[in-house]
Amino acid sequence: MHNLWIGDGGTLAKVTERVFTAILRLTPKYIRWPKVAERKQLVDQTFAELPHCLGYVDGCEIKLFEKPAKCHEVYFSRQRIYSVKLQVVCDRKLRIRNAVIGSPGSFHDSKVFKISSIGRHPEQYFAGEEWIAGDSAYPQSTFLVTPFS
């Protein structure tokens, strides 16, 4: 009888690489920032509730299976686990419009946002009065609105 799950040690790595390669190949087709015309539609659909809002941003942690071999301290989060951060922007229909993954778990959501492409180059994502909503972990700006505290 063949053992299908335990190979020469390289099987899992090969399968993992193939899965991630396939996901990354499909990412531009399914996770994309809306162009000008589509952003106008999004704004029109939500104008009565949230004028000029394109979507919502939030972050979470993805637990790592084990402690990283190098610089493990920066991956240790306030939740007391080793993790990487995932930040997602979705629109009102919960379609993912932007995703950033890989910052160490110790990074605050505001830092992940500031070093993301949207945080560094908002002019490439927003025009006029367009903005996204975030929770109180994010920095207030002209294109990122957070709750009043």
N, C-alpha and C positions, 0 to 999 in steps of 0.2 A: 504494500500500500504506500502511495506517495503522500508525503506531508506537504500540503499545498500552502501552508502558512509560514513555514520556516524553511528558508532557502539557504543559499550560501552567504547570507549576510548582505548581499547587494540587492536582493529582490525588492525589499521594502523601499529602499532608496530610489530604485529605478521607477517603481510605481508612483511614489510621491512626486518625483521629478516630472513624470508624464502628466499627472493630474494638474500640478501647478502650471506647467507649460500650457496645457489646454485652457485652464482658467484665464491665464494672462493673455492668451491669444484672443479670447472672446471678450475680454474686459472693455476694449474700446467700442464694441458693438452695443453692449448693454449698460455700461456705466459711463455716461458722458454728460458734460455740462450742456444745458439747453442753449441753442443759438438764439439770436435776437428775436426772431418771430415766435419761437416757442416760449421764450421768457415773457413776451407780451401776453400770450395766451394764459400762462400761469398767473400773471398779475391780474388779468381780467377776471379769472375764475375765483380769485380770493379777495378782490378789491373791497367788497363790502365788509369783510371780517378783518383782514390785515392788508391794508393798502400797500401795494408794491412789494409784498413779500414773495420770495421765490421758493422758500423752503425752510428747513430746520436742520440744525447741526447738533450732534452729540457724540460723545466718545464712550468707549468701554475698554475693558482689558480682556486680553486673550491669554489665558493661563498657559504657561510653558510646561512641558512635560517634566523637565528637570532644570536645575540651576545651570545657567550658561557657564562655560569653561572660563571665559574671559570677561572681565568687568561685570561680574554678576551683581555687584551692589546696585548698579543703576537700573537693573531689571526688577529689583525688589520693590514692590509697590506699597502704597499705604494700606492696601488690603492684606498685606503680609503674605504675598505670593510672588513668584517670579512670573513676569508677564510682559507682553508688548501691547501697545495702545492701538486701537482702531478708532478712527474718526470718520463719520459718515454724514453726508448732507443728503437729505431726501426731500422730494417735493410733496405736495398735498396728497398725491395718490400713492405715496410711500415708494416711489421709484428712486433708486439710489442714483444720485447725480454726480457724486464725488466721493471717493474713499481714499483714505491714507492709512497705511498700516506699517508698523515696524518701530516706532519710537519706543524707547525703554519704558517699562511700567512705572518708574518713579517720576516720569514727566507729568506735569499737571496738564489738564485739558487745554488751558490757555496757551501753554508753551507749544503743544502739538499743533494748535491752530496757527500760532504765529510763525512757525517754521514750515507750514503747509504752503502749497502753491496759492491757494485762495488768500491766506493771510499775508503772504509776501507780495502778491500781485493782484489785488482786488480789482484793478482797472480792467483786467482780462476777463473778469467774471460778472461784473455789475456795471450797469449804465444808469444814469439819472438817479432816481430815488429807490432803485432796487436794493433789497436787503434780505438777509436770512435771520431767523430767530435762533437763539441759543439760551442755555440755562445760565445760572449765575456763575458758573465756572469759567465762562468765556469773557473776553474783554469787550466792553462796549465800544462801538465805533459807528461810523455813518452807514456801514454795510452789514453790521452785526448788532442786532438789538437783543438785549438781555432784560430780565425782569428788574424792576426798581427794587433797591434794597434799603 
